[in-house]
Amino acid sequence: MKNRRTGTGGRQKRFDPSDFDNADTEDVNTWGCESGFIENEDKSCSECTPGTFAPEEGTSCQQCSIGSYQPSSAATSCVKCKEGATTVEIGSEDEEDCIATCTLPDKVYNGNFKVDQEKQEEGGTVPFGKLVTLSCNDGYKLNNTEEYEMACANAASTFNNECYKLTVLPDEPVYKLLAVQAVITCRIETSHDIIGFHVVYDETKFTVKAEGDKKYKDGVSEQLFMITSSKGAVGDIRCMADIKEDFFETSNGHITVTFLDVSITPKFGSIAKIGEEVAMSALVTYDTRLRVNFAWTKDGESYDAFSTSENPVPIDGSEFFKSEINFKSVQLDDEGNYSVMVTVTDAAGNEKLVKELKSEVIVRGFRKQPSDEAGKTDIVNTEEASIKLTCSYQGLGQSEDLRWVDESYETFYKDWQTSEEEDGTITSILQFEYWPENLIDGKLMCAVYTAGDELVTESDKITLQSHEYEIQMGPDANVISGEDAELTCTASSPGDLDHPPTMTWFKKSGTSEDVFLEDGYHFITNNNLNGTTLVSILTIVTADQNDVGQYYCKAQYDKPAYIEITGEELITLSITGFECDISQQNIKNGKIVDKSMDGAD
């Protein structure tokens, strides 16, 4: 190959002013250098040297490009090399500079090769016999080596090495719930289809299965893989490609797959008796890269959690984010449908997962313990009114029933029992039609039974007593004015009075409310207990005409049941007057005469 000449030497066509005299106007206006020449600063023209050319009206000599040459001066173009040959450098002067080439296959080259040490991309060919160093663009590899030296042996040479790029997609971390599959794609860019793909992963954390067949199109091979996990797990997934026999490659990059256990316990809700402890916990697999927000509701209304931990909470060998609602002593009002919206974000606040968890709290228990219509739990047969007892139970199962039983758990007068239901609460009603003759005293209760007649739970007990309480008023009283008067009232019961009644005295009023006689100086009450009777004595101190009237007492029992009994008969108090004749004559005679006595003067 000849030396390149790029100077401005050689023949020149110089400017001659006399040419203006011999030229017409049009020639003068178009005066300039001819093609193949360029104009110098002094307005003279210089010819382009071999290896260069100047097109018409060109302002500079340009070097012939690779694949062309020019042996002559003052050329206006370059000559192309014959097919199958090319030049090595620009500015070639002779045809012998054109040499045979070998061409890199299009699919091999694929725009990813870098040729020579400068690693400049070239046009896909290399000179015949030229030793070149090949490497790949960023992200691609050259058959397990970074660089490769080659020399084309002849025009038919094949190039066995190639650049390929093995990747795993997607190119960002994947977050999934346990019940959801993660999908990844192994992809390789090659000039030919490969044998197959494998996935490198931790078998203790994940289960991986190829999805469908491997696909190859337009220099790209792909394979989908489905990844699942039975527990919360975090791990890296890499792709391995069997490129050809005895040659495989593992991806430099990886994808981090996280399976989150997002759950609520108890899973199917809670059924609890009143007073029992009930707790609901929302759990999310702990990951330092994540942030979790818990938003609770009860029956659609916002509800505050008892506690939420941002630090890991260990449970059965794993760590979790945890938010909890805890009822130390659950009550009927705590029953309802609970849900928690779990939002998982990364540290930057980018949302990764959203999951709504639902649970239910069913509280079973007696909303109303047994009592009569007045709320009494100790019932005494006074034969004054009918007896109606009720109890209410919430959360009765479909195969369960609520019934009244005695202390032996025998059903008590089934025909007297009815029930009503409202908003999930069953009310059992026991209506006495009469007082059973054989029922002296005892206890009743409400009980829940299964269809198999097994006892589930029972209520508090209610006391029944058939005692006939009596109260008797004492005889009428007549005293002399100024003397103390004593009135007597006796309360009695068939059984011993372990809890004596409270005795109160009243004076009958014909026109207004009867007058309660409060103990004090004028009225004094004394009670004397003797077995089944209690005698109450009302003493009226220094009785006078103001105390004349009718009196009665009441007996008030607090236990075993509240009973108030009023004496039906009345005690009449009368006062006899004492008049004295204290005349001067009688005093003189030493006589005091009671005029009220018969025979008085």
C-alpha positions as CSV (number, residue, x, y, z in Angstrom):
1,M,0.0,0.0,0.0
2,K,1.5,3.4,-1.1
3,N,2.0,6.3,1.2
4,R,-1.0,8.6,1.4
5,R,-0.6,12.2,0.0
6,T,-2.9,14.9,1.2
7,G,-0.9,18.1,0.4
8,T,-1.8,20.8,-2.1
9,G,1.3,20.4,-4.4
10,G,1.1,19.4,-8.1
11,R,-0.2,21.3,-11.1
12,Q,-2.0,24.5,-10.5
13,K,-4.2,26.6,-12.7
14,R,-3.3,30.2,-11.9
15,F,-5.4,33.3,-12.2
16,D,-4.6,35.6,-15.3
17,P,-6.2,39.1,-15.3
18,S,-6.0,39.2,-19.1
19,D,-8.6,36.4,-19.1
20,F,-11.2,39.1,-18.2
21,D,-10.5,40.9,-21.4
22,N,-11.2,37.8,-23.5
23,A,-14.3,36.7,-21.5
24,D,-17.8,37.8,-21.8
25,T,-19.9,38.8,-18.7
26,E,-21.2,35.3,-18.1
27,D,-17.7,33.8,-18.1
28,V,-16.5,36.4,-15.6
29,N,-19.4,35.7,-13.2
30,T,-18.7,32.0,-13.2
31,W,-15.0,32.1,-12.8
32,G,-13.5,29.5,-10.3
33,C,-11.5,26.3,-9.9
34,E,-12.3,23.3,-12.0
35,S,-13.6,20.0,-10.5
36,G,-10.7,18.1,-8.9
37,F,-9.2,21.4,-7.8
38,I,-9.6,23.5,-4.7
39,E,-9.2,27.3,-4.4
40,N,-6.3,28.6,-2.3
41,E,-6.3,31.8,-0.2
42,D,-4.4,33.7,-2.9
43,K,-7.2,32.7,-5.3
44,S,-5.0,30.2,-7.1
45,C,-6.3,26.6,-7.7
46,S,-4.6,23.3,-6.5
47,E,-5.3,19.8,-7.7
48,C,-6.3,17.0,-5.3
49,T,-3.6,14.3,-4.9
50,P,-4.1,10.5,-5.4
51,G,-6.2,8.9,-2.6
52,T,-8.4,12.1,-2.5
53,F,-11.0,13.8,-4.6
54,A,-13.0,17.0,-4.9
55,P,-16.5,17.0,-6.2
56,E,-17.8,19.8,-8.4
57,E,-17.6,23.1,-6.6
58,G,-15.9,21.4,-3.7
59,T,-14.1,23.4,-1.2
60,S,-11.6,20.7,0.1
61,C,-10.1,17.4,-1.0
62,Q,-11.7,14.4,0.7
63,Q,-10.1,11.1,1.4
64,C,-11.5,7.9,-0.3
65,S,-13.5,5.9,2.2
66,I,-12.8,2.3,3.2
67,G,-13.7,0.0,0.3
68,S,-12.5,2.6,-2.4
69,Y,-9.3,4.1,-3.9
70,Q,-8.0,6.8,-6.3
71,P,-4.6,6.5,-8.1
72,S,-5.0,9.8,-10.0
73,S,-4.7,13.5,-9.1
74,A,-7.4,16.1,-9.7
75,A,-10.0,13.3,-9.3
76,T,-13.7,14.1,-8.8
77,S,-14.6,10.7,-7.2
78,C,-13.0,7.4,-5.9
79,V,-13.1,3.9,-7.4
80,K,-14.9,1.1,-5.5
81,C,-13.1,-2.2,-4.7
82,K,-14.3,-5.3,-6.5
83,E,-16.9,-7.4,-4.8
84,G,-15.5,-9.5,-1.9
85,A,-12.6,-7.1,-1.3
86,T,-12.1,-3.9,0.8
87,T,-9.4,-1.5,1.9
88,V,-8.1,-1.4,5.4
89,E,-7.7,2.4,5.7
90,I,-9.2,5.5,4.2
91,G,-7.3,7.4,1.5
92,S,-6.2,4.4,-0.5
93,E,-4.4,5.2,-3.8
94,D,-4.0,1.9,-5.6
95,E,-6.2,-1.0,-6.5
96,E,-3.8,-3.4,-4.8
97,D,-4.9,-1.8,-1.5
98,C,-8.2,-3.7,-2.0
99,I,-7.9,-7.1,-0.2
100,A,-10.3,-10.0,0.3
101,T,-12.6,-10.0,3.4
102,C,-14.6,-12.4,5.5
103,T,-18.0,-11.2,6.7
104,L,-19.3,-11.7,10.2
105,P,-22.8,-13.4,9.9
106,D,-25.5,-10.9,10.5
107,K,-27.1,-12.8,13.4
108,V,-23.7,-13.2,15.0
109,Y,-22.7,-9.6,14.7
110,N,-26.2,-8.3,15.6
111,G,-24.8,-4.9,16.4
112,N,-23.2,-6.1,19.6
113,F,-19.5,-6.6,18.6
114,K,-16.8,-4.1,19.3
115,V,-13.8,-4.5,16.9
116,D,-10.1,-3.7,17.7
117,Q,-8.7,-2.3,20.9
118,E,-10.5,0.9,20.5
119,K,-13.7,-1.2,20.5
120,Q,-15.3,0.9,17.8
121,E,-18.3,-0.7,16.1
122,E,-17.5,-1.5,12.5
123,G,-19.6,-2.6,9.6
124,G,-19.7,-6.3,10.2
125,T,-16.6,-7.3,8.1
126,V,-12.9,-7.7,8.8
127,P,-10.0,-7.7,6.3
128,F,-8.8,-11.0,5.0
129,G,-5.8,-12.2,7.0
130,K,-6.2,-9.3,9.5
131,L,-5.8,-10.2,13.1
132,V,-8.5,-8.4,15.1
133,T,-9.6,-8.4,18.7
134,L,-13.3,-8.7,19.3
135,S,-15.3,-7.9,22.4
136,C,-19.0,-7.3,23.2
137,N,-21.0,-4.3,24.0
138,D,-22.0,-3.7,27.6
139,G,-24.3,-6.3,28.9
140,Y,-23.2,-9.0,26.4
141,K,-20.7,-11.8,26.7
142,L,-18.5,-13.5,24.0
143,N,-18.8,-17.2,24.6
144,N,-17.4,-17.2,28.1
145,T,-14.6,-14.8,27.4
146,E,-14.3,-11.1,27.4
147,E,-12.2,-10.8,24.2
148,Y,-11.3,-13.0,21.3
149,E,-8.6,-12.7,18.6
150,M,-9.4,-14.0,15.1
151,A,-8.0,-13.8,11.6
152,C,-10.1,-14.5,8.6
153,A,-8.6,-17.4,6.7
154,N,-10.4,-16.8,3.5
155,A,-13.6,-15.3,2.1
156,A,-15.6,-18.4,3.2
157,S,-14.5,-18.4,6.8
158,T,-17.1,-18.8,9.5
159,F,-17.1,-17.1,12.8
160,N,-18.0,-19.5,15.5
161,N,-17.9,-17.1,18.5
162,E,-20.8,-14.8,19.2
163,C,-22.0,-12.2,21.6
164,Y,-25.0,-13.1,23.7
165,K,-26.9,-11.6,26.6
166,L,-28.6,-13.7,29.3
167,T,-31.1,-11.8,31.5
168,V,-33.8,-12.6,34.0
169,L,-37.1,-10.5,33.9
170,P,-38.6,-8.5,35.4
171,D,-35.7,-6.3,36.3
172,E,-37.1,-5.3,39.7
173,P,-38.0,-7.1,42.9
174,V,-41.2,-9.2,42.9
175,Y,-43.5,-9.3,45.9
176,K,-46.3,-11.9,46.0
177,L,-48.8,-13.3,48.5
178,L,-48.4,-17.0,49.4
179,A,-51.4,-18.0,47.3
180,V,-50.2,-16.2,44.2
181,Q,-47.6,-17.5,41.7
182,A,-44.6,-15.3,40.8
183,V,-43.7,-15.4,37.0
184,I,-40.2,-14.8,35.8
185,T,-38.7,-15.0,32.3
186,C,-35.3,-16.3,31.4
187,R,-34.1,-14.6,28.1
188,I,-31.0,-14.9,26.0
189,E,-30.1,-13.1,22.8
190,T,-28.1,-15.5,20.4
191,S,-27.7,-16.2,16.7
192,H,-29.3,-19.6,17.2
193,D,-31.7,-21.4,19.5
194,I,-30.3,-22.9,22.6
195,I,-30.7,-26.3,24.3
196,G,-32.7,-25.0,27.2
197,F,-33.0,-23.0,30.5
198,H,-32.7,-23.8,34.1
199,V,-33.4,-21.7,37.2
200,V,-30.9,-21.4,40.1
201,Y,-32.8,-21.0,43.5
202,D,-33.0,-22.1,47.1
203,E,-35.1,-25.3,47.1
204,T,-35.9,-24.9,50.8
205,K,-37.7,-21.6,50.0
206,F,-39.3,-22.0,46.6
207,T,-40.9,-24.4,44.2
208,V,-40.2,-23.7,40.5
209,K,-41.8,-25.2,37.5
210,A,-41.3,-24.3,33.8
211,E,-44.5,-22.9,32.2
212,G,-45.0,-24.1,28.6
213,D,-42.3,-24.6,26.0
214,K,-39.2,-22.6,25.3
215,K,-39.7,-20.1,22.5
216,Y,-37.2,-18.8,20.0
217,K,-37.8,-15.9,17.6
218,D,-35.6,-13.3,15.9
219,G,-32.4,-14.2,17.8
220,V,-34.1,-14.3,21.2
221,S,-34.8,-17.5,23.3
222,E,-37.3,-17.3,26.2
223,Q,-38.7,-19.5,28.9
224,L,-41.3,-18.7,31.6
225,F,-41.0,-20.2,35.1
226,M,-43.7,-20.2,37.8
227,I,-42.5,-19.8,41.4
228,T,-44.5,-20.6,44.5
229,S,-43.8,-20.9,48.2
230,S,-45.6,-22.5,51.1
231,K,-44.3,-20.0,53.6
232,G,-43.0,-16.4,53.8
233,A,-39.7,-16.4,52.0
234,V,-37.2,-14.1,50.4
235,G,-34.6,-15.3,47.9
236,D,-32.7,-14.6,44.7
237,I,-33.5,-16.3,41.4
238,R,-30.9,-16.6,38.6
239,C,-31.2,-18.1,35.1
240,M,-28.9,-20.7,33.6
241,A,-28.8,-21.2,29.8
242,D,-27.6,-24.4,28.1
243,I,-26.2,-22.6,25.1
244,K,-24.8,-25.7,23.3
245,E,-23.4,-29.1,24.2
246,D,-21.1,-28.9,27.3
247,F,-21.5,-25.1,27.5
248,F,-23.8,-23.3,29.8
249,E,-23.9,-19.8,31.3
250,T,-25.5,-18.4,34.5
251,S,-26.9,-14.9,34.5
252,N,-24.9,-12.2,36.3
253,G,-28.0,-10.5,37.3
254,H,-30.7,-11.9,39.5
255,I,-34.3,-11.1,40.6
256,T,-35.3,-11.0,44.3
257,V,-38.6,-12.8,44.9
258,T,-40.4,-12.2,48.2
259,F,-43.4,-14.2,49.2
260,L,-45.3,-12.5,52.0
261,D,-47.5,-14.4,54.5
262,V,-50.3,-11.9,54.9
263,S,-52.9,-13.5,57.2
264,I,-55.3,-13.0,60.1
265,T,-55.7,-15.2,63.1
266,P,-57.9,-16.9,64.0
267,K,-58.5,-17.5,60.3
268,F,-62.2,-18.3,60.6
269,G,-63.1,-15.9,63.4
270,S,-63.7,-16.5,67.1
271,I,-66.7,-17.9,69.0
272,A,-66.3,-17.0,72.6
273,K,-68.4,-16.9,75.8
274,I,-68.9,-13.6,77.6
275,G,-65.9,-12.8,79.7
276,E,-63.4,-15.0,77.8
277,E,-60.3,-13.5,76.2
278,V,-60.4,-13.0,72.5
279,A,-57.5,-11.8,70.3
280,M,-57.3,-11.1,66.5
281,S,-53.9,-10.6,64.9
282,A,-53.0,-9.4,61.4
283,L,-49.6,-10.7,60.4
284,V,-47.2,-9.8,57.5
285,T,-43.8,-11.5,56.9
286,Y,-41.1,-9.2,58.2
287,D,-38.8,-7.7,55.7
288,T,-36.4,-4.8,56.5
289,R,-37.0,-3.3,53.0
290,L,-40.8,-3.0,53.6
291,R,-43.2,-0.8,55.5
292,V,-46.7,-2.0,56.5
293,N,-49.8,-0.1,57.3
294,F,-52.8,-1.8,59.1
295,A,-56.3,-0.1,58.9
296,W,-59.0,-1.9,61.0
297,T,-62.7,-1.6,60.7
298,K,-65.6,-3.1,62.7
299,D,-68.9,-3.5,60.8
300,G,-67.6,-0.9,58.3
301,E,-66.6,1.7,60.8
302,S,-63.0,2.7,61.6
303,Y,-61.7,0.8,64.7
304,D,-58.4,1.3,66.5
305,A,-56.1,-1.6,67.0
306,F,-54.9,-2.3,70.6
307,S,-51.3,-2.6,69.4
308,T,-49.2,-2.4,66.2
309,S,-45.5,-3.4,66.0
310,E,-43.0,-2.0,63.5
311,N,-40.4,-4.3,64.9
312,P,-40.2,-8.0,64.1
313,V,-42.4,-10.2,66.3
314,P,-41.2,-13.9,66.4
315,I,-43.9,-16.5,65.9
316,D,-43.2,-20.2,65.4
317,G,-39.6,-19.6,64.2
318,S,-40.6,-16.8,61.8
319,E,-40.7,-13.0,62.1
320,F,-43.7,-10.8,61.3
321,F,-45.1,-7.3,61.3
322,K,-48.1,-7.6,63.7
323,S,-51.2,-5.6,64.5
324,E,-53.6,-6.9,67.2
325,I,-57.0,-6.4,68.7
326,N,-57.4,-8.0,72.1
327,F,-60.4,-8.3,74.3
328,K,-59.3,-9.4,77.8
329,S,-63.0,-10.0,78.7
330,V,-65.1,-10.1,75.7
331,Q,-68.6,-8.7,75.9
332,L,-71.7,-8.9,73.8
333,D,-71.0,-5.4,72.3
334,D,-67.7,-6.7,71.0
335,E,-69.4,-9.0,68.6
336,G,-69.2,-8.0,64.9
337,N,-67.4,-8.3,61.5
338,Y,-63.8,-7.1,61.6
339,S,-61.6,-6.4,58.7
340,V,-58.1,-5.0,58.2
341,M,-56.7,-3.4,55.1
342,V,-53.0,-4.3,54.8
343,T,-50.9,-2.0,52.6
344,V,-47.3,-3.0,52.0
345,T,-44.8,-0.4,50.6
346,D,-41.1,-0.1,50.1
347,A,-39.0,2.4,52.0
348,A,-39.7,5.1,49.4
349,G,-43.5,4.6,49.9
350,N,-44.1,2.8,46.6
351,E,-47.1,0.4,47.0
352,K,-46.2,-3.2,46.5
353,L,-49.2,-5.2,47.9
354,V,-52.6,-4.5,49.2
355,K,-54.7,-7.2,50.9
356,E,-58.0,-7.0,52.9
357,L,-58.3,-9.6,55.7
358,K,-61.6,-10.4,57.3
359,S,-62.6,-12.1,60.6
360,E,-65.6,-12.3,62.8
361,V,-66.2,-12.3,66.6
362,I,-69.3,-14.2,67.7
363,V,-70.0,-13.8,71.4
364,R,-72.1,-16.4,73.0
365,G,-73.7,-15.9,76.3
366,F,-76.7,-14.8,78.3
367,R,-77.7,-11.3,77.4
368,K,-80.2,-11.5,80.2
369,Q,-80.0,-13.8,83.2
370,P,-83.2,-15.4,84.5
371,S,-85.6,-13.1,86.4
372,D,-89.2,-12.1,86.6
373,E,-90.7,-9.1,85.0
374,A,-89.5,-6.9,87.9
375,G,-86.0,-8.2,87.6
376,K,-86.2,-10.3,90.8
377,T,-84.2,-13.5,91.0
378,D,-85.8,-14.9,94.2
379,I,-89.4,-15.7,93.5
380,V,-91.9,-16.3,96.3
381,N,-95.4,-17.6,95.8
382,T,-97.7,-15.0,97.3
383,E,-100.7,-16.1,95.3
384,E,-101.3,-12.5,94.5
385,A,-100.2,-12.5,90.8
386,S,-99.1,-14.8,88.0
387,I,-95.4,-15.5,87.6
388,K,-93.5,-14.9,84.3
389,L,-89.8,-15.7,84.1
390,T,-87.5,-14.8,81.1
391,C,-83.9,-15.3,80.1
392,S,-82.1,-14.3,76.8
393,Y,-79.2,-16.0,75.1
394,Q,-77.1,-14.6,72.1
395,G,-75.2,-16.8,69.7
396,L,-77.3,-20.0,69.8
397,G,-76.2,-22.6,67.3
398,Q,-78.4,-23.9,64.6
399,S,-78.7,-27.3,66.3
400,E,-78.9,-26.0,69.8
401,D,-81.9,-25.0,72.0
402,L,-82.5,-22.9,75.1
403,R,-84.7,-24.4,77.8
404,W,-85.7,-24.0,81.5
405,V,-84.4,-26.8,83.8
406,D,-84.4,-27.5,87.5
407,E,-81.4,-28.3,89.7
408,S,-81.5,-31.9,88.4
409,Y,-81.3,-30.6,84.8
410,E,-84.8,-31.9,84.1
411,T,-86.9,-29.8,81.8
412,F,-89.3,-27.8,83.9
413,Y,-92.9,-27.9,82.6
414,K,-92.1,-27.9,78.9
415,D,-95.6,-26.8,78.0
416,W,-95.2,-23.6,79.9
417,Q,-92.1,-22.6,77.9
418,T,-92.1,-20.5,74.7
419,S,-89.3,-18.6,72.9
420,E,-88.8,-15.4,70.8
421,E,-86.0,-14.4,68.5
422,E,-84.7,-10.9,67.6
423,D,-81.4,-10.0,66.0
424,G,-79.7,-13.3,66.9
425,T,-80.9,-13.3,70.5
426,I,-83.2,-16.0,71.8
427,T,-85.5,-15.2,74.7
428,S,-87.0,-18.1,76.6
429,I,-90.2,-17.4,78.5
430,L,-91.5,-19.5,81.4
431,Q,-95.2,-18.6,82.2
432,F,-96.5,-20.3,85.4
433,E,-100.1,-21.4,84.9
434,Y,-100.3,-22.2,88.6
435,W,-98.0,-22.9,91.5
436,P,-97.1,-26.6,91.4
437,E,-98.5,-28.3,94.6
438,N,-95.3,-30.3,95.1
439,L,-93.1,-27.3,94.7
440,I,-92.2,-26.0,98.1
441,D,-88.9,-24.4,97.2
442,G,-86.1,-25.0,94.7
443,K,-84.0,-23.4,91.9
444,L,-84.5,-23.0,88.2
445,M,-82.1,-22.0,85.4
446,C,-81.8,-21.6,81.6
447,A,-79.5,-24.1,79.8
448,V,-78.3,-24.5,76.3
449,Y,-78.3,-28.1,74.9
450,T,-77.1,-29.6,71.6
451,A,-79.4,-31.7,69.4
452,G,-77.9,-34.7,71.1
453,D,-79.1,-33.4,74.5
454,E,-75.6,-32.5,75.7
455,L,-75.3,-29.5,78.0
456,V,-73.4,-26.6,76.5
457,T,-73.7,-23.9,79.1
458,E,-76.1,-22.8,81.9
459,S,-77.3,-19.5,83.4
460,D,-77.3,-18.3,86.9
461,K,-80.0,-19.9,89.1
462,I,-83.2,-18.3,90.2
463,T,-84.8,-19.2,93.6
464,L,-88.4,-20.3,94.0
465,Q,-90.1,-20.4,97.4
466,S,-93.7,-21.3,98.3
467,H,-93.6,-19.9,101.8
468,E,-96.8,-18.3,103.0
469,Y,-95.9,-15.2,104.9
470,E,-98.4,-13.8,107.3
471,I,-98.7,-10.6,109.4
472,Q,-101.2,-10.2,112.3
473,M,-102.1,-7.0,114.1
474,G,-102.5,-6.9,117.9
475,P,-105.6,-5.8,119.9
476,D,-106.9,-2.3,120.1
477,A,-105.5,-0.2,122.9
478,N,-107.1,2.4,125.3
479,V,-104.9,4.4,127.6
480,I,-105.4,7.4,129.9
481,S,-104.1,10.6,128.4
482,G,-100.4,11.1,129.3
483,E,-99.7,7.4,129.7
484,D,-97.5,5.3,127.2
485,A,-99.5,3.3,124.7
486,E,-98.1,0.0,123.2
487,L,-99.3,-1.5,119.9
488,T,-98.3,-5.0,118.7
489,C,-97.7,-6.5,115.2
490,T,-96.5,-10.1,114.5
491,A,-94.9,-11.4,111.3
492,S,-94.6,-15.1,110.7
493,S,-93.3,-17.6,108.1
494,P,-93.4,-21.4,107.7
495,G,-89.6,-21.5,107.8
496,D,-87.1,-20.0,110.2
497,L,-86.5,-16.3,109.5
498,D,-82.7,-16.4,108.8
499,H,-83.2,-13.0,107.4
500,P,-85.8,-11.1,109.5
501,P,-88.0,-8.5,107.9
502,T,-87.8,-4.8,108.5
503,M,-90.9,-3.7,110.4
504,T,-92.4,-0.2,109.8
505,W,-95.4,1.4,111.4
506,F,-98.0,3.8,109.9
507,K,-101.0,5.8,111.1
508,K,-104.0,5.7,108.9
509,S,-105.1,9.0,107.4
510,G,-108.6,9.5,106.2
511,T,-107.9,12.3,103.8
512,S,-104.2,12.1,102.8
513,E,-101.3,9.7,102.5
514,D,-100.8,7.5,105.6
515,V,-98.2,8.8,108.0
516,F,-95.0,6.9,108.4
517,L,-94.0,6.8,112.1
518,E,-90.3,7.4,112.3
519,D,-88.5,6.2,115.4
520,G,-87.6,9.0,117.8
521,Y,-88.7,10.4,121.2
522,H,-92.5,10.0,120.7
523,F,-92.5,6.7,118.7
524,I,-90.2,3.8,119.6
525,T,-90.1,0.4,117.8
526,N,-88.8,-2.8,119.4
527,N,-88.6,-6.1,117.5
528,N,-88.3,-9.5,119.1
529,L,-87.4,-12.6,117.0
530,N,-88.6,-16.0,118.0
531,G,-88.0,-18.8,115.5
532,T,-90.6,-18.3,112.7
533,T,-92.1,-15.2,114.2
534,L,-91.1,-11.6,114.8
535,V,-93.1,-9.4,117.2
536,S,-92.9,-5.7,116.7
537,I,-94.0,-3.3,119.5
538,L,-94.7,0.3,118.8
539,T,-94.5,2.4,122.0
540,I,-96.2,5.9,121.9
541,V,-94.7,7.9,124.7
542,T,-97.1,10.1,126.7
543,A,-100.0,9.5,124.4
544,D,-102.6,12.2,124.1
545,Q,-105.7,13.1,122.1
546,N,-103.4,13.8,119.0
547,D,-102.5,10.1,118.9
548,V,-106.0,8.8,118.8
549,G,-106.6,6.9,115.5
550,Q,-106.0,3.6,113.6
551,Y,-102.5,2.0,113.1
552,Y,-101.0,-0.8,111.1
553,C,-97.5,-2.3,110.3
554,K,-95.6,-3.6,107.2
555,A,-93.1,-6.4,107.0
556,Q,-90.4,-6.0,104.3
557,Y,-88.3,-9.0,103.4
558,D,-85.1,-8.6,101.4
559,K,-84.1,-12.3,101.3
560,P,-84.6,-14.9,99.9
561,A,-86.9,-12.5,97.9
562,Y,-88.1,-9.0,98.3
563,I,-91.6,-9.2,99.8
564,E,-93.7,-6.5,101.4
565,I,-96.7,-7.6,103.5
566,T,-99.1,-5.1,105.0
567,G,-101.4,-5.9,108.0
568,E,-104.9,-6.0,106.7
569,E,-106.6,-5.3,110.1
570,L,-106.1,-2.0,111.9
571,I,-105.3,-1.3,115.6
572,T,-107.5,1.4,117.1
573,L,-105.9,3.6,119.8
574,S,-108.3,5.6,122.1
575,I,-107.4,8.0,125.0
576,T,-109.5,8.4,128.2
577,G,-109.4,11.9,129.7
578,F,-108.8,12.7,133.6
579,E,-110.5,15.9,134.9
580,C,-110.0,17.2,138.5
581,D,-112.2,19.7,140.5
582,I,-109.6,21.8,142.3
583,S,-111.8,24.4,143.9
584,Q,-110.7,26.5,146.9
585,Q,-113.4,24.9,149.0
586,N,-112.3,21.3,148.2
587,I,-108.7,22.2,148.8
588,K,-109.7,23.6,152.2
589,N,-111.6,20.5,153.0
590,G,-108.7,18.3,151.7
591,K,-110.8,16.8,149.0
592,I,-109.9,16.3,145.3
593,V,-112.9,15.0,143.4
594,D,-112.8,13.1,140.1
595,K,-115.9,14.4,138.4
596,S,-115.7,11.7,135.8
597,M,-116.5,9.1,138.5
598,D,-120.0,8.1,139.2
599,G,-121.5,9.7,142.3
600,A,-119.4,12.8,142.1
601,D,-120.9,15.9,143.6
